[in-house]
Amino acid sequence: ACFQHKQEASFLLYHRVLQCTDAHEYEMLRQAWDTVNRPQYRRFTWGPQQQEALDLMALGYSYEDEDTRRASNRFLFIKGKPGSGKSLVLLEAAVRACPHIRVLIVCPTGMLVNAFKSKLPEVSGIENISVDTIHGVLNYKRPGADSKVSWSPPTALRQYDLILCDEGSQYDDPEWERLFASIKEQPHSPFTVLVADFQQLQPVSGGISCHTFCDLMQTVELGTVYRSSDPDHLLFQNRIRETQPSRSDLIEYFGDRHWHLRSLMSCVAEGMRLQDESGSPFVWLTNTNSGASDVCRAALKHFEVTADQLALGYLPDPTSKSDLRIVATPGLLLRLTRNFDKQRGSYESIKFD
């Protein structure tokens, strides 16, 4: 059914283009289709370490004399614990630089690429920011199913004066060494910033090359930005940043919010009650598809959705590995993941009235 609707939409679009009276009307349509909905730019109050990092990045790409630029530090390492705003500083630096120069943001995974693209605000020069995975930057290619991975030096790096690398702790040794060598070979010496917390996620195949390089770079350490004034919450956050929390710590922190002796149905009903009181969605985070399916079934049962209604529902996403059909009933909150429209964000929610 989705394929049929897509074909009909393409057919109608084709006929609309054929009806253009001249090239000017076609250009008007093209401009409307190419419009990307971006979020509004938000101004933050930066801490002293964050402002220092932003100033160093601005200084790094501002040198006009080539000899002075080559003699300066061309690499900057920004480190900090979770919650210190490393990625936010990286995005702010790119937004400030894009009206003047071209900027490249390098990410270890496609998910981070989509996250950065969805956060690019509507400002002048935003089209000068490119976001790609480290494999895409290195021009990795897979000619065939059984062919080995090949790569070519990224000559396209010559157009960028500022290169920002996020989550450096996830870069494998071969990819980081190739990227580093390609940046060093650029005649214009682009200013390169690496953000990483090596106590977090590690490379898939292991390696310490990126960590070793970072120890030799000019370094700025960001302090954690606390968004809460609750002393119990702050104490718990400080504990879990360094070591894995014990079961006793978790039980002590969550207290009566730890629903370990209650049935799933009663927990779902309690979540719905809290949702109605607060006016905000009560979100369940599950780590397996079967767990998510159990929660959804309990929620549908809470809304008194019958088996006959479920049988008439829409088929689910096959990648979810679930046989639970999709139904629309008053009060139900449905989360829509837009996998084919990453430029506009990752998901949205709708509530049926």
C-alpha positions as CSV (number, residue, x, y, z in Angstrom):
1,A,0.0,0.0,0.0
2,C,2.9,2.4,0.8
3,F,4.5,1.6,-2.5
4,Q,1.2,2.3,-4.4
5,H,0.7,5.7,-2.6
6,K,4.3,6.6,-3.4
7,Q,3.8,5.8,-7.1
8,E,0.6,7.9,-7.2
9,A,2.4,10.8,-5.5
10,S,5.3,10.6,-8.0
11,F,2.8,10.5,-10.9
12,L,1.0,13.6,-9.7
13,L,4.2,15.4,-9.1
14,Y,5.4,14.5,-12.7
15,H,2.2,15.9,-14.2
16,R,2.5,19.1,-12.0
17,V,5.9,19.7,-13.5
18,L,4.7,19.1,-17.0
19,Q,2.1,21.9,-16.5
20,C,4.8,24.5,-15.8
21,T,4.4,27.4,-18.3
22,D,8.1,28.3,-18.4
23,A,11.5,27.7,-16.7
24,H,10.8,30.5,-14.2
25,E,7.8,28.6,-12.7
26,Y,9.7,25.4,-12.6
27,E,12.5,27.1,-10.7
28,M,9.9,28.5,-8.2
29,L,8.6,24.9,-7.6
30,R,12.2,23.6,-7.2
31,Q,13.0,26.2,-4.6
32,A,9.9,25.3,-2.6
33,W,10.7,21.6,-2.7
34,D,14.3,22.2,-1.6
35,T,13.3,24.1,1.5
36,V,14.5,22.4,4.8
37,N,12.7,23.1,8.0
38,R,15.4,24.0,10.5
39,P,15.1,24.8,14.2
40,Q,15.6,28.4,15.5
41,Y,19.0,29.4,16.7
42,R,19.3,29.4,20.5
43,R,21.8,31.6,22.3
44,F,23.3,30.0,25.4
45,T,25.3,31.5,28.3
46,W,28.6,29.7,28.2
47,G,30.9,28.8,31.1
48,P,34.5,29.9,31.3
49,Q,35.9,26.6,29.9
50,Q,33.3,26.4,27.1
51,Q,34.1,30.1,26.2
52,E,37.8,29.3,26.1
53,A,37.2,26.4,23.7
54,L,35.1,28.6,21.4
55,D,37.7,31.4,21.5
56,L,40.5,29.0,20.6
57,M,38.5,27.6,17.7
58,A,37.7,31.1,16.4
59,L,41.4,32.0,16.6
60,G,42.5,28.8,14.9
61,Y,40.7,29.5,11.6
62,S,41.1,33.3,11.7
63,Y,44.8,33.5,10.7
64,E,45.2,35.3,7.4
65,D,48.9,34.9,7.1
66,E,49.8,31.4,5.9
67,D,53.2,31.3,7.7
68,T,51.6,32.3,11.0
69,R,48.8,29.8,10.5
70,R,51.3,26.9,9.9
71,A,53.3,27.9,13.0
72,S,50.3,27.9,15.2
73,N,48.6,24.9,16.9
74,R,46.4,23.3,14.3
75,F,44.8,20.7,16.6
76,L,42.7,21.2,19.7
77,F,41.4,18.4,22.0
78,I,38.3,19.1,24.0
79,K,37.6,16.6,26.8
80,G,35.0,16.5,29.5
81,K,32.7,14.2,31.4
82,P,29.1,13.5,30.2
83,G,27.0,16.6,30.5
84,S,29.8,19.1,30.0
85,G,28.4,20.2,26.7
86,K,31.2,19.0,24.4
87,S,28.9,18.3,21.3
88,L,27.0,21.5,22.0
89,V,30.2,23.6,21.9
90,L,31.2,21.8,18.7
91,L,27.8,22.8,17.1
92,E,28.1,26.4,18.3
93,A,31.6,26.7,16.8
94,A,30.3,25.4,13.5
95,V,27.4,27.9,13.5
96,R,29.6,30.8,14.3
97,A,32.2,29.9,11.6
98,C,29.8,29.0,8.8
99,P,29.1,32.6,7.6
100,H,32.8,33.0,6.9
101,I,34.3,29.6,6.0
102,R,33.3,26.0,5.2
103,V,33.0,23.6,8.1
104,L,33.1,19.8,8.2
105,I,31.7,17.8,11.1
106,V,33.0,14.3,11.3
107,C,31.1,11.6,13.2
108,P,31.8,7.9,13.9
109,T,28.2,6.7,13.2
110,G,25.3,7.7,10.9
111,M,23.1,8.2,13.9
112,L,25.3,11.1,15.1
113,V,25.3,12.5,11.6
114,N,21.5,12.6,11.6
115,A,21.5,14.1,15.1
116,F,23.8,17.0,14.0
117,K,21.9,17.6,10.8
118,S,18.6,17.9,12.7
119,K,20.1,20.5,15.1
120,L,21.6,22.8,12.4
121,P,19.7,26.1,13.0
122,E,18.3,28.6,10.5
123,V,21.2,31.1,10.2
124,S,23.1,32.7,7.4
125,G,25.7,30.5,5.8
126,I,24.3,27.2,7.4
127,E,24.7,25.5,4.0
128,N,28.5,25.8,4.5
129,I,28.4,23.1,7.2
130,S,28.8,19.5,6.0
131,V,28.2,16.5,8.2
132,D,29.4,13.0,7.4
133,T,30.8,9.8,8.9
134,I,34.5,9.3,9.1
135,H,34.1,6.5,6.5
136,G,32.2,8.9,4.2
137,V,35.0,11.5,4.6
138,L,37.6,8.9,3.7
139,N,35.6,7.9,0.6
140,Y,35.2,4.2,1.6
141,K,33.7,2.1,-1.2
142,R,32.3,-1.4,-1.4
143,P,32.3,-2.3,-5.1
144,G,30.8,-5.8,-4.5
145,A,29.3,-7.9,-1.8
146,D,32.5,-9.9,-1.4
147,S,35.0,-7.1,-2.1
148,K,37.3,-5.7,0.5
149,V,36.8,-2.2,1.8
150,S,38.9,0.4,-0.1
151,W,39.5,4.0,0.5
152,S,40.9,7.1,-1.3
153,P,42.5,10.2,0.3
154,P,39.9,12.9,0.7
155,T,41.0,15.7,-1.5
156,A,37.7,17.4,-0.7
157,L,39.2,18.4,2.6
158,R,40.9,21.3,0.8
159,Q,37.6,23.2,0.8
160,Y,37.3,23.1,4.6
161,D,39.1,25.5,7.0
162,L,37.6,24.0,10.1
163,I,37.2,20.3,10.8
164,L,35.3,19.2,13.9
165,C,35.5,15.5,15.0
166,D,32.9,14.4,17.5
167,E,33.1,11.3,19.8
168,G,36.7,10.6,19.1
169,S,36.7,7.7,21.5
170,Q,34.8,5.6,18.9
171,Y,37.3,5.9,16.1
172,D,39.1,2.7,15.1
173,D,42.9,3.0,14.6
174,P,43.0,2.6,10.8
175,E,40.3,5.2,10.2
176,W,41.7,7.8,12.6
177,E,45.3,7.4,11.3
178,R,44.0,7.8,7.7
179,L,42.0,10.9,8.6
180,F,44.9,12.4,10.6
181,A,47.3,11.8,7.7
182,S,44.9,13.3,5.2
183,I,44.4,16.4,7.3
184,K,48.2,16.8,7.8
185,E,48.7,16.6,4.0
186,Q,46.4,19.5,3.3
187,P,48.4,22.6,2.1
188,H,46.2,25.1,3.8
189,S,46.4,23.5,7.3
190,P,42.8,23.4,8.4
191,F,42.1,23.9,12.1
192,T,41.0,20.5,13.5
193,V,39.1,20.0,16.8
194,L,38.6,16.6,18.4
195,V,35.9,16.0,21.1
196,A,36.1,12.8,23.1
197,D,35.6,11.2,26.5
198,F,37.7,8.0,26.5
199,Q,35.8,6.6,29.5
200,Q,32.7,6.3,27.5
201,L,32.1,4.2,24.3
202,Q,35.2,2.5,22.8
203,P,36.1,1.7,19.2
204,V,34.4,-1.4,17.7
205,S,37.6,-3.2,16.9
206,G,39.7,-1.5,19.6
207,G,42.7,0.8,19.4
208,I,44.5,3.6,21.1
209,S,45.8,5.7,18.3
210,C,43.3,8.5,18.7
211,H,43.8,8.6,22.5
212,T,47.6,8.8,21.9
213,F,47.2,11.7,19.5
214,C,44.9,13.6,21.9
215,D,47.5,13.4,24.7
216,L,49.9,15.4,22.4
217,M,47.3,18.1,21.4
218,Q,46.5,21.4,22.9
219,T,43.7,20.6,25.4
220,V,40.7,22.2,27.0
221,E,38.8,20.4,29.7
222,L,35.1,21.2,30.1
223,G,33.4,21.0,33.5
224,T,30.1,19.3,33.9
225,V,27.1,21.6,33.5
226,Y,24.4,20.7,36.1
227,R,20.8,21.3,35.0
228,S,19.4,20.4,38.4
229,S,19.6,21.8,41.9
230,D,18.3,18.7,43.7
231,P,21.1,17.5,46.0
232,D,20.1,13.8,45.9
233,H,20.0,13.9,42.1
234,L,23.4,15.6,41.8
235,L,24.9,13.1,44.3
236,F,23.6,10.2,42.2
237,Q,24.8,11.7,39.0
238,N,28.3,12.2,40.4
239,R,28.4,8.6,41.5
240,I,27.4,7.0,38.2
241,R,29.7,9.2,36.1
242,E,32.8,7.4,37.5
243,T,31.6,3.8,38.3
244,Q,28.7,1.5,37.6
245,P,26.1,2.0,40.3
246,S,25.4,-0.9,42.7
247,R,21.9,-2.3,43.1
248,S,21.6,-0.8,46.6
249,D,22.5,2.7,45.2
250,L,19.8,2.3,42.6
251,I,17.1,1.2,45.1
252,E,18.1,4.0,47.5
253,Y,17.9,6.7,44.8
254,F,14.7,5.6,43.1
255,G,12.9,4.8,46.4
256,D,9.2,4.4,45.9
257,R,9.7,5.0,42.1
258,H,11.3,1.5,41.9
259,W,8.3,-0.6,40.9
260,H,10.0,-4.0,41.2
261,L,7.1,-5.7,43.1
262,R,4.3,-4.6,40.8
263,S,2.8,-6.2,37.7
264,L,3.5,-4.7,34.3
265,M,-0.1,-3.8,33.9
266,S,-0.2,-1.8,37.1
267,C,3.1,0.0,36.2
268,V,1.6,1.0,32.8
269,A,-1.5,2.3,34.5
270,E,0.6,4.3,37.0
271,G,2.5,5.8,34.1
272,M,-0.7,6.8,32.4
273,R,-1.9,8.4,35.6
274,L,1.4,10.4,35.9
275,Q,1.1,11.4,32.3
276,D,-2.4,12.8,32.8
277,E,-1.3,14.7,35.9
278,S,1.8,16.3,34.3
279,G,0.4,16.8,30.8
280,S,3.6,15.4,29.4
281,P,4.1,11.9,27.8
282,F,5.3,9.2,30.1
283,V,8.1,7.5,28.1
284,W,9.1,3.9,28.5
285,L,12.7,3.0,27.6
286,T,13.1,-0.7,26.8
287,N,16.3,-2.6,25.7
288,T,14.6,-5.4,23.7
289,N,11.9,-5.5,21.0
290,S,10.0,-8.1,23.0
291,G,10.0,-5.8,26.1
292,A,8.7,-2.9,24.0
293,S,6.0,-5.2,22.7
294,D,4.9,-6.2,26.2
295,V,4.6,-2.6,27.3
296,C,2.6,-1.7,24.2
297,R,0.3,-4.6,24.7
298,A,-0.3,-3.6,28.3
299,A,-0.9,0.0,27.3
300,L,-3.5,-1.1,24.6
301,K,-5.2,-3.3,27.2
302,H,-5.3,-0.3,29.5
303,F,-7.1,1.7,26.8
304,E,-9.5,-1.3,26.4
305,V,-8.4,-2.0,22.8
306,T,-9.9,-5.4,21.9
307,A,-8.2,-8.3,20.0
308,D,-10.7,-7.7,17.2
309,Q,-9.7,-4.0,16.9
310,L,-6.0,-5.0,16.9
311,A,-6.7,-7.5,14.1
312,L,-8.0,-4.7,11.9
313,G,-5.0,-2.4,12.6
314,Y,-2.2,-1.4,10.3
315,L,0.8,-3.6,9.9
316,P,3.9,-2.5,11.9
317,D,7.4,-1.6,10.8
318,P,8.9,-5.0,9.8
319,T,12.3,-3.9,11.2
320,S,10.7,-3.8,14.7
321,K,10.3,-7.6,14.6
322,S,6.8,-7.1,16.2
323,D,3.5,-8.6,15.2
324,L,1.6,-6.0,17.2
325,R,-0.6,-4.0,14.8
326,I,-1.0,-0.2,14.9
327,V,-4.4,1.1,15.9
328,A,-5.8,4.7,16.6
329,T,-8.0,5.2,19.6
330,P,-8.8,8.3,21.7
331,G,-6.1,9.1,24.2
332,L,-3.5,7.0,22.6
333,L,0.0,8.5,22.0
334,L,1.7,7.3,18.9
335,R,5.4,7.9,18.2
336,L,6.3,8.2,14.6
337,T,9.9,7.6,13.5
338,R,10.6,9.3,10.2
339,N,13.5,7.2,8.9
340,F,13.3,8.7,5.4
341,D,13.3,12.4,6.4
342,K,16.3,12.7,8.7
343,Q,16.9,16.3,7.6
344,R,13.9,17.4,9.6
345,G,14.5,15.5,12.8
346,S,14.3,11.9,14.1
347,Y,10.8,11.6,15.3
348,E,7.5,13.2,16.3
349,S,4.5,12.2,18.4
350,I,0.8,12.6,17.7
351,K,-2.1,12.1,20.1
352,F,-5.5,10.9,18.9
353,D,-8.4,12.9,20.3
